[in-house]
Amino acid sequence: MINWLYLHWRAFAQACGRLAAQPLGTLLSALVVGIALSLPAGGYLVLDNVAGLARGVSGAPEISVFMAPEAGKPAVDEIDRRLKADNRLARYRFVARDEALAQLAESGLGDVLGGLEANPLPHAFVLVPASEDPALFDALAEDLRTWPEVAHVQLDSEWVKRLHALLGLGKSAVLVLAALLGVALVIVTFNTIRLQILTQRAEIGVSRLLGATDPFIRRPFYWFGGLQGLLGGLVALGAVWAVVLALRAPVAGLAQTYGAIFQLSGPGRVESLAILGFAVFLGWLGSAISVRRHLAGD
């Protein structure tokens, strides 16, 4: 185990030395990888922030449950008991018919409502589901319609369905873009490692004459590709955060015009690790393909 760790440490040191020996080439490769990775990373981040902004502007989607006009306190208490026991709800509130009438009067309809002999409005419950999944809204509405003394169930989920459809389309486009750019980055790393192998062919031949094994020869190239991908991933994170910081104030100002409090957020810890891991994997994959292709016959 100690020997294995030493060999990898030696290969890591050799790869770092090769990267440091050509600073301009290393910088350009990192910029190419970083800029390419920042496109899908930034696209995914934009979609995530757009979803948050849409929720902040439109508010949480709700389900309105209207009781039958003749429903009394026992029926209201029964519905309240069932809602308390339903773990599919984040919260709910009861709107009495008198409260609903007062709200209508405050909205400017006082003259119209003043001519009514009795309050025509029913009792109602306003529900906020625990998730914005359209399937959950439909399932809740179907169950609520079967409850006693429930006359009508109104869903506020159409915009949620549209938002989910648009976000799904956007995420699919980002995945396609990430796949295409990933292939391009593998090709870039492939060519970089190929040039490394060609310039060190004599050194590789001498190492084999001295008894070096194939894993010993290949290991520094694997580390070289992985480190090159890591540097590109760091550049991508830096580019994404630079854009986030530049746009944070304008986006917050735009949200305020809609009466929402919103702050553009950058990639979190999980997203950052995913970007770096993806970049390292692409670098390693390109180097692995190149090494197996150009060292197979040596």
MARDREN-647100 format. One record per residue: residue in one letter; y, x, z of N, C-alpha, C in turn. Coordinates in steps of 0.02 Angstrom, whole numbers, plus 50000, padded with zeros to 5 digits. Layout:
# residues N
AYXZYXZYXZ...
***
This chain:
# residues 298
M499405004250000500005000050000500635004350000I500635009550043501215014050046501315017549980N500765019749948500815023149884501095018449831W500875012049833501125007049785501875005949793L502105005549856502815004649868503215010849845Y502925016649857503265022849836503335023049760L502805021049724502835021149651503365016349625H503405010549656503915005749635504615008249653W504685011349711505335014149729505545019649681R505055023749661505195029149613505405026149546A505045020849523505215017649460505905014349464F506055011349522506705008249532507265013549528A507155019249560507655024549558507745027249487Q507205027849450507265030249381507655025249338A507515018749348507875013549310508615013649327C508785014349391509485014749411509825020849380G509465026549378509735032549347509875031549273R509435028149239509535026949167510125022249155L510205017249199510775012749192511435016349206A511425020649257512035024349274512205029649222A511695032149186511815037449137512185034949076Q512165028349064512515025449007512945019549031P513495020849066513885015449097514175010549047L514395012948990514695008448941514165003648913G513585006448894513045002248869512804997248921T512754999448984512544995049038513044989349047L513704991149046514224986149054514214981048998L514144983348936514144978748879513534974148881S512954976948898512344972748903512424967548958A512714969549015512814964849070513294959349050L513814961149012514294956048989513974951148941V513564953848895513224949448847512764944548884V512354947148929511894942848967512284938049010G512804940449045513184936249090513554930649056I513884932149000514254926948964513774921748936A513204924048910512714919248884512444914748939L512294917648998512024913649053512544909049083S513184911149080513704906949111513794900349074L513604900049010513684893848973513234888249000P512564889149003512164883749033512294882849107A512424888349144512574887649215513214883549226G513724885149187514344881349192514254874149170G513854873049118513724866149095513394861949148Y512884864849181512544861149235513024859849292L513444864649309513924863749363514434858349345V514644858149283515124852949262514804846049269L514184845349249513844838849255513804836749328D513624841349371513564839749442514244837649471N514764841149452515434839349477515684832849447V515524831649384515734825249352515414819449388A514774820149406514444814749443514784813549510G514964818949545515314818149609516004815049600L516364817049548517024814149535516974806749518A516474804949478516384797849459516234793649521R515834796349566515684792549627516304791949671G516714797249673517314796949714517824792049687V517874791649620518364787149589518124779949593S517484778749579517224771949576516974769349643G516864773949690516584771849754515834771049749A515524769949806514804769249808514604762549778P514104762249734513884755949706513594751449760E513704744949753513514740249805513114734449775I512794730749820512444724549803512754719049847S512994713749815513274708049851512764702449855V512634700149915512154694749927512534688649952F512544683349912512904677249930512404672049956M512564669450015512134664350045512264657550014A511814652950024511904646050001512484642950040P512864638350009513454635450044513274632050110E512674629250114512484625650175512164630250227A512104636750213511774641350259512174641950324G511824641150380512144641550445512004648150480K512164648350545512074654450584511354656750588P510854652250597510164654550599509944658250535A510164655650478509984658950415510324665750409V510964666050429511324672450428510994677550474D510794675350534510464679850581509804682450553E509444678150518508804680150489508904685550435I509404684450392509544689450340509774695950373D510194695550424510424701550459509844705350489R509364701750518508774705050548508364708650495R508274705550437507884708650383508244714850355L508904714450349509274720150323509244726150371K509274724850435509224730250484508564733850479A508034730250462507364733250459507214736450392D507654735850344507534738450276507804745650272N507354750650268507564757650266507804759850197R507824755250149508084756950082508854756450080L509154754250135509874753350138510194758950178A510774761350154511164766150192511584762550244R511884756950224512284752950270512404746150237Y512664741450277512844734950251513364731850298R513704726750273514184723150315514174715750298F514324711750347514334704550339515044702150327V515134697850277515794694950261515734687450271A516034685050324516014677850338516444674050287R516294667650278516654663850228517404663350244D517574662850309518274662550327518634669150312E518284674750323518574681250307518674682050232A518194679750193518264680050120518854675850096L518934670050126519494665750107520164668950125A520204672150182520814675450202520984681250155Q520474684850133520584690350086520854687750019L520584682049997520834679149935521554676849942A521714674250000522404671950012522884677850011E522684683450039523104689350040523194692349970S522734690849924522764693649857523254689949812G523584684649838524074681049798523854674149777L523274671849800523014665249782523124660149837G523584661649883523684657249940523884650249919D524324649549869524544642949847523974638849819V523534642049781522964638549752522484636349806L522334640949852521844639449904522114634449955G522774634049961523054629350009522914622149991G522794620649928522654613849908521934611749917L521504616249939520794614549948520694611150015E520264606050016520114602450078519634606350123A519184610250092518694614050131518604620950099N518334625550137518204632250113517594632150067P517684633650002517114633449956516704639849955L516924644949989516594651449985516004651850033P515464655250012514884655950056514934662250099H514494662650149514404668950184514104674150135A514244680550148513994685750103513854692050142F513394696050114513254702750139513384707750083V513704713250100513824718650051513394724550071L512934726550026512454731750042512594738150003V512474743850035512514750350001511824753550006P511454753849951510774756849953510794764249971A510234766749995510184773750017510204778549958S510044776049898510044780349839510384776649782E510644780449734510964777449676510484776749617D509844777149631509344776349579509354769149554P509464767949489509484761049464508844757249479A508274760649481507654757149496507664754249567L507974757749614508024755249682508464749049684F509014748949647509444743049644509054736949618D508674737949565508304732449536507764729849584A507424734549618506904732449665507204728649724L507764730949750508104727549805508334720549784A508634720149725508884713649702508314708649693E507744711149667507174706649658506924704049725D506894708349775506664706149842507174701449874L507814703049868508334698949900508354691849873R508214691049810508234684349780507694679749808T507174682549838506634678449866506754676749940W507284679549970507404678250040507694671250050P507574668150108507804661250119508574660750121E508834655350092509544653750094509974658750054V509664662850011510044667349967510144663849900A510774662549883510924658849822511034663449762H511334669249773511494673649716511514680849740V511264685449697511294692649710511644695949651Q512184699449666512584702649614512534710249620L512344713549565512264720749565512894724149539D513064729649571513614733849548513324740449524S512814739949480512444745949460512484747549386E512854743649348512874745049277513184751849263W513724753549299514044760049288513594765649312V513174764149363512694769149387512184770649333K511934765349300511444766349246511754770449189R512364768849172512694772549118512794779849139L513004780849202513114787649226512464791549225H511914788549249511274791949249511054793649178A511174789049131510974790349062511374796149033L512034796149045512454801549020512274808249052L512154808149118511964814349152511294816949128G510824812249116510174814249089510234817449021L510654814548979510774817448912511094824248918G511594824848963511924831248972511464836548998K511034834849046510574839749074510064841949022S509844837248979509384839148925509714844048877A510354842748861510714847248817510794854148849V510934854348915511004860748950510344864548950L509784860948960509134864248960508974867248891V509134863448838509024866048770509454872248758L510084871948780510524877648772510264883648812A510034882448873509764887848914509144890948881A508714886748852508124889348819508304893648759L508774891348718508984895148659509304901748678L509754901448727510084907648749509584912248784G509094909248819508584913348851508184917348800V508014914148745507654917648691508094923348664A508744921848655509194927048629509244932948677L509264931548743509314936848792508674940948796V508104937648788507474941348785507464946148726I507734943848670507774948248611508234954148623V508804952848657509274958248672508934963448717T508584961148769508234965848813507674969448776F507334965848733506794968748693507054974748653N507614973848620507894979248579508154984948622T508444983348680508694988548725508114992948749I507574989748770506994993548794506664997448737R506674994648677506384998148620506765004648607L507435004348612507825010448603507695015448658Q507605012948719507435017348775506775020948763I506295017248738505625020148725505665025448669L506055023848617506105028448561506445034948582T506955034448625507315040548646506905044648696Q506415041448728506015045048778505295046048755R505175045448690504495045848666504185052748682A504565058048674504305064648688504135065248763E504575062748805504455062948878503835058948896I503745053348863503165049148877502525052748856G502555056248798501965060048775501775065548823V502275069148850502135074448898501835071548962S502105065848984501845062749045501115060749037R500935058448978500235056548967499785062748966L500035068148938499645074348938499525076849009L499995075449054499935077449123499525072549165G499275067149133498835062549167499165056149192A499775054749170500105048549192499755042549162T499675037349203499345031249181499845026649147D499595021649110500035016949077500485013149126P500215010549183500665007149230501225011649255F501075018149266501575022849290502135023649239I501945023849175502445024749122502845018349110R502515012649115502855006349099503295003849156R503125005649217503465002749275504235003749273P504495009749257505235010449255505565006049202F505215004749147505505000349096505544993149121Y505034990949158505054984249187505654983649235W505734988649277506304988549323506964988849286F506994992649232507604993149192507794986249166G507314982749137507464976049110507654971149165G507304971349221507474966849276508154968149305L508334974549313508994976249340509544974549290Q509404975449227509904973449176510024965949179G509474962049187509554954849194509934953049258L509804956649312510154955349375510894956549368L511084961949336511794963249325512114957749283G511754955449232512004949949191512074943549231G511594942249277511644936349319512244936649365L512394942649392512984943349434513624942149394V513634944549332514214943249290514284935749277A513724932349265513744925149253514014921449314L513784923249374514044920049435514794921349442G514994927549429515714929049434516124925049385A515864924249324516234920349273516284913049293V515734910249318515734903149339516224902049396W516204906549446516664905749503517384906749482A517514911149434518194912149410518464905649378V518034902349339518244896049308518344890649360V517894890449410517964885349464518614886249501L518784892349520519394893549557520014892049514A519974893449449520544892149405520664884649395L520124880649396520184873549382520194869149444R520094872149503520034868149565520664864049578A521244867149574521874863449587522014858049535P521964859449469522074854049420521594848249428V520964849549442520474844149450520634839949512A520824843349566521014839649627521614835149614G522094837649576522674833549558522484827549516L522024828549469521794822949427521444817749469A521024819849517520674815049559521154811049602Q521694814149625522174810649667522524805049628T522604805849563522924800449524522484794249522Y521834794949535521384789249539521254787049611G521614790049657521534788149727520914791049760A520644796449732520044799549759520204806549784I519834808549835519884815349861519284819249836F519404824149794518854827749762519044835149754Q518554839449768518664846649760518104849549717L518294852949664517804856049619517404861249658S516764860749654516324865249693515964869949646G515854875949670515484881049632514744880749648P514354885249619513634885249633513484886949705G513034883249735512824884649804512324890249807R512024891149866511554896649875510934895749831V510674889649828510074888449787510224889549714E510784886749690510964887549620511094894849602S511414898549648511554905549635510904909549630L510444908349677509804911749674509414909949611A509474903549589509124901549528509404905149467I510064905949464510374909549408510154916849407L510184920049466509984927049470509244927849454G508824923349481508104923849468507944922849394F508294918049363508184916849291508384922849250A508954925949269509184931849233508704937649241V508454938749301507964944149313507324942849273F507104936649273506494934949236506574936249161L507154934349133507264935549062507274942949046G507594946949090507604954149079506904957149084W506524954949135505844957549142505414955449083L505474949249060505074946749004505214950748940G505854951848926506024955648867505754962748870S505804965848929505544972648936504784972748931A504454967748960503724967548958503474966948886I503794962548847503584961748778503704968148738S504284971148750504454977248713503984982948731V503844983748795503404989148818502704988248789R502444982248793501764981048767501744981948691R502304980548658502314981248585502384988448563H502804992348596502974999048572502605004648608L502265003048662501865008148696501115006848686A500945001548650500234999948642499865005348603G500205008248554499855013148511499955020248533D500355021348587500475028248607499885031048647
***
